[in-house]
Amino acid sequence: MAEGKTKKTWSDRWEGLKAEFGKIAWADRSTVGRQTTAVVIISVILSLVIVCFDMIIQYGVDKLVNL
């Protein structure tokens, strides 16, 4: 092992973890609300697009199978 390295104790690691959490820039409540709304709306739109494509493909497969 390299010289000068010491084994960290749990309390040292905990202090480091608390210091890192202190550096986090948390978003404010309105930003989180807007982003959540955007994600939900995009998810609903994307799911509707997937359902439409699925129905079109299913219709085409049914037509090909029943020839």
Secondary structure, 3 states (H helix, E strand, C coil): CCCCCCCCCHHHHHHHHHHHHHCCCCCCHHHHHHHHHHHHHHHHHHHHHHHHHHHHHHHHHHHHHCC
